[in-house]
């Protein structure tokens, strides 16, 4: 293998790693958003229950 080939493979590997990382980050962010939303919903339900007494 020449140095050039190694360089090209290295660059491609970097790009794949960046893409993979971006996808992973996106997935993590989605999960966090879903969790946060669910927590907010539960808190809202809880607050409503506290104020209104018995839950419908």
NUSE-785270 format. One record per atom (N, C-alpha, C): residue number from 1; residue in three letters; atom name; x, y, z. Coordinates in pm, 1 decimal, padded with zeros to 6 digits. Atoms other than C-alpha are relative to their C-alpha. Layout:
! NUSE-785270
   num   residuo   atomo         c1         c2         c3
   NUM       ALA      CA          X          Y          Z
...
***
This chain:
! NUSE-785270
   num   residuo   atomo         c1         c2         c3
     1       UNK       N    00083.2   -00120.4    00000.0
     1       UNK      CA    00000.0    00000.0    00000.0
     1       UNK       C    00086.1    00124.7    00000.0
     2       UNK       N   -00073.7   -00126.4    00000.0
     2       UNK      CA    00124.9    00344.4   -00083.0
     2       UNK       C   -00058.5    00092.8    00105.7
     3       UNK       N    00046.1   -00095.8   -00100.2
     3       UNK      CA    00098.5    00633.1    00158.4
     3       UNK       C   -00128.8    00067.7   -00042.2
     4       UNK       N    00117.1   -00069.6    00051.6
     4       UNK      CA   -00159.1    00794.4   -00066.7
     4       UNK       C   -00127.2   -00081.4    00028.3
     5       UNK       N    00116.3    00087.0   -00021.8
     5       UNK      CA   -00395.2    00495.9   -00046.9
     5       UNK       C   -00039.8    00001.8    00147.0
     6       UNK       N    00027.2   -00000.8   -00144.0
     6       UNK      CA   -00363.8    00486.6    00331.6
     6       UNK       C   -00068.1    00131.3    00038.5
     7       UNK       N    00056.2   -00132.2   -00027.9
     7       UNK      CA   -00437.8    00858.2    00340.8
     7       UNK       C   -00147.2    00004.7   -00041.0
     8       UNK       N    00137.6   -00002.4    00050.9
     8       UNK      CA   -00752.5    00816.7    00129.0
     8       UNK       C   -00090.0   -00084.1    00089.9
     9       UNK       N    00079.8    00087.5   -00087.0
     9       UNK      CA   -00873.7    00525.1    00341.2
     9       UNK       C   -00022.0    00068.9    00134.7
    10       UNK       N    00010.5   -00071.1   -00127.7
    10       UNK      CA   -00802.0    00728.7    00655.3
    10       UNK       C   -00106.2    00108.5   -00006.1
    11       UNK       N    00098.0   -00107.7    00015.6
    11       UNK      CA   -01005.5    01021.6    00523.7
    11       UNK       C   -00141.2   -00056.5   -00005.1
    12       UNK       N    00132.7    00060.5    00012.3
    12       UNK      CA   -01294.0    00797.5    00427.9
    12       UNK       C   -00047.1   -00047.6    00137.5
    13       UNK       N    00032.9    00049.9   -00133.3
    13       UNK      CA   -01282.4    00638.9    00773.6
    13       UNK       C   -00044.5    00114.6    00089.7
    14       UNK       N    00037.4   -00118.1   -00078.0
    14       UNK      CA   -01291.6    00983.3    00934.7
    14       UNK       C   -00142.6    00043.4   -00032.4
    15       UNK       N    00133.0   -00044.5    00042.8
    15       UNK      CA   -01597.6    01078.3    00729.4
    15       UNK       C   -00106.9   -00094.7    00052.4
    16       UNK       N    00098.1    00098.7   -00049.1
    16       UNK      CA   -01775.0    00753.9    00820.0
    16       UNK       C   -00019.5    00018.6    00149.4
    17       UNK       N    00010.5   -00016.4   -00144.8
    17       UNK      CA   -01693.2    00809.9    01186.0
    17       UNK       C   -00082.0    00123.6    00033.8
    18       UNK       N    00075.7   -00123.1   -00025.5
    18       UNK      CA   -01826.2    01166.3    01172.7
    18       UNK       C   -00148.3   -00022.0   -00026.5
    19       UNK       N    00139.9    00026.3    00034.7
    19       UNK      CA   -02144.5    01050.1    00999.9
    19       UNK       C   -00065.5   -00085.0    00107.8
    20       UNK       N    00054.2    00089.6   -00102.4
    20       UNK      CA   -02194.9    00769.6    01250.2
    20       UNK       C   -00025.3    00078.4    00128.1
    21       UNK       N    00012.4   -00078.7   -00121.8
    21       UNK      CA   -02134.5    01009.7    01538.9
    21       UNK       C   -00120.0    00093.7   -00007.8
    22       UNK       N    00111.8   -00091.9    00016.9
    22       UNK      CA   -02384.6    01257.8    01394.1
    22       UNK       C   -00131.9   -00075.6    00017.4
    23       UNK       N    00122.6    00080.0   -00010.8
    23       UNK      CA   -02645.8    00983.0    01362.4
    23       UNK       C   -00026.1   -00036.6    00145.2
    24       UNK       N    00014.7    00038.2   -00141.0
    24       UNK      CA   -02580.6    00866.4    01718.2
    24       UNK       C   -00047.7    00119.6    00081.3
    25       UNK       N    00040.2   -00120.6   -00073.3
    25       UNK      CA   -02604.8    01222.5    01851.1
    25       UNK       C   -00146.3    00032.8   -00025.6
    26       UNK       N    00137.6   -00030.1    00036.3
    26       UNK      CA   -02929.5    01273.8    01661.6
    26       UNK       C   -00095.3   -00091.1    00077.3
    27       UNK       N    00082.8    00098.7   -00068.8
    27       UNK      CA   -03072.2    00953.4    01811.5
    27       UNK       C   -00008.7    00034.6    00148.5
    28       UNK       N   -00003.4   -00033.6   -00143.1
    28       UNK      CA   -02962.0    01051.6    02162.6
    28       UNK       C   -00086.9    00121.9    00026.9
    29       UNK       N    00078.1   -00122.4   -00018.5
    29       UNK      CA   -03111.5    01398.8    02123.6
    29       UNK       C   -00149.6   -00028.6   -00010.1
    30       UNK       N    00141.4    00035.6    00014.2
    30       UNK      CA   -03440.1    01248.7    02003.4
    30       UNK       C   -00050.3   -00065.9    00127.6
    31       UNK       N    00041.4    00070.0   -00121.8
    31       UNK      CA   -03452.5    01016.8    02305.5
    31       UNK       C   -00013.2    00095.6    00116.5
    32       UNK       N    00005.0   -00098.4   -00109.1
    32       UNK      CA   -03375.2    01303.0    02542.5
    32       UNK       C   -00124.7    00085.3   -00013.6
    33       UNK       N    00116.9   -00084.9    00022.0
    33       UNK      CA   -03646.3    01516.0    02382.2
    33       UNK       C   -00126.4   -00075.7    00038.9
    34       UNK       N    00118.7    00080.6   -00033.7
    34       UNK      CA   -03899.3    01231.4    02413.6
    34       UNK       C   -00014.7   -00013.2    00150.3
    35       UNK       N    00003.4    00015.1   -00144.8
    35       UNK      CA   -03804.3    01174.8    02777.0
    35       UNK       C   -00045.1    00129.3    00066.2
    36       UNK       N    00033.5   -00130.5   -00058.0
    36       UNK      CA   -03823.3    01545.3    02857.4
    36       UNK       C   -00148.7    00027.9   -00019.6
    37       UNK       N    00140.0   -00024.8    00030.3
    37       UNK      CA   -04161.6    01569.2    02686.8
    37       UNK       C   -00088.8   -00084.4    00090.7
    38       UNK       N    00079.9    00089.9   -00083.5
    38       UNK      CA   -04293.2    01266.7    02877.1
    38       UNK       C   -00000.3    00049.2    00144.4
    39       UNK       N   -00008.3   -00051.6   -00136.4
    39       UNK      CA   -04167.4    01411.1    03205.9
    39       UNK       C   -00089.2    00122.4    00015.9
    40       UNK       N    00084.7   -00119.5   -00004.9
    40       UNK      CA   -04334.6    01743.5    03127.3
    40       UNK       C   -00146.2   -00038.1    00004.7
    41       UNK       N    00140.0    00043.3    00004.4
    41       UNK      CA   -04659.9    01567.3    03041.9
    41       UNK       C   -00042.0   -00055.7    00136.3
    42       UNK       N    00032.5    00059.8   -00129.0
    42       UNK      CA   -04649.0    01364.9    03364.7
    42       UNK       C   -00012.3    00107.1    00107.1
    43       UNK       N    00003.4   -00106.6   -00099.6
    43       UNK      CA   -04571.6    01674.6    03569.0
    43       UNK       C   -00128.5    00079.9   -00015.7
    44       UNK       N    00121.6   -00075.8    00026.6
    44       UNK      CA   -04858.2    01856.9    03400.3
    44       UNK       C   -00120.4   -00076.9    00053.6
    45       UNK       N    00110.3    00083.4   -00049.3
    45       UNK      CA   -05093.0    01566.4    03472.1
    45       UNK       C   -00002.8    00002.1    00152.6
    46       UNK       N   -00009.6    00001.0   -00145.6
    46       UNK      CA   -04967.5    01554.6    03831.1
    46       UNK       C   -00051.9    00129.5    00059.2
    47       UNK       N    00044.1   -00130.4   -00049.8
    47       UNK      CA   -05022.0    01926.7    03882.5
    47       UNK       C   -00151.0    00013.0   -00012.3
    48       UNK       N    00143.3   -00009.1    00022.0
    48       UNK      CA   -05369.1    01905.8    03734.9
    48       UNK       C   -00072.7   -00084.6    00105.1
    49       UNK       N    00061.7    00090.3   -00097.5
    49       UNK      CA   -05449.5    01612.6    03963.6
    49       UNK       C    00002.8    00064.2    00138.7
    50       UNK       N   -00011.8   -00064.1   -00130.8
    50       UNK      CA   -05321.9    01804.1    04266.6
    50       UNK       C   -00104.7    00109.2    00017.0
    51       UNK       N    00093.8   -00111.7   -00009.6
    51       UNK      CA   -05541.8    02102.0    04187.9
    51       UNK       C   -00144.9   -00046.5   -00003.5
    52       UNK       N    00139.4    00033.0    00027.5
    52       UNK      CA   -05854.1    01929.3    04064.4
    52       UNK       C   -00053.1   -00111.2    00089.9
    53       UNK       N    00046.1    00109.4   -00084.3
    53       UNK      CA   -05864.8    01648.4    04319.9
    53       UNK       C    00004.0   -00130.2   -00076.9
    54       UNK       N   -00000.3    00130.0    00067.2
    54       UNK      CA   -05971.1    01311.7    04173.5
    54       UNK       C    00025.5    00012.7   -00149.8
    55       UNK       N   -00033.8   -00002.4    00142.6
    55       UNK      CA   -05835.9    01230.4    03828.2
    55       UNK       C   -00115.4   -00058.4   -00078.3
    56       UNK       N    00107.0    00049.2    00086.0
    56       UNK      CA   -06087.5    01184.4    03548.7
    56       UNK       C    00027.6   -00142.2   -00044.2
***
